[in-house]
């Protein structure tokens, strides 16, 4: 059992049409600021809103394949959910990922330094639900986002 205790901090939905999802969740009452929507020339790819203590995020299927190498080349990502757990440190991400994968759980994305400045990894629970492990964000590790 790992020493670091993860805390639920994020619910991430992978959307086949992020613009339509934004409209739906805004109509539902979720406050999504225009500044929280990341768009490129190819469309809307990421949204970050907050609901209480949990971050509510939407990602395009194209973007999900970038931050989770286990999903690259897959066409069945629309509607997938990622439960995100906050880790206390970058080292804790590696520790918990190693503990879970050593215990036989599938690793989808080995720990890496993500462009948004966090250490990040993804494992799969017994039902196939993706579980993200994310360290606090550090400006020292931020880089430009990928081209989509």
Beta strands, then each sheet from edge to edge (+ up, - down):
strand 1: 7-15
strand 2: 37-40
strand 3: 43-51
strand 4: 54-60
strand 5: 81-86
strand 6: 107-113
strand 7: 119-124
strand 8: 130-134
sheet 1: 2+ 3- 4+ 1+ 5- 8- 7+ 6-
end
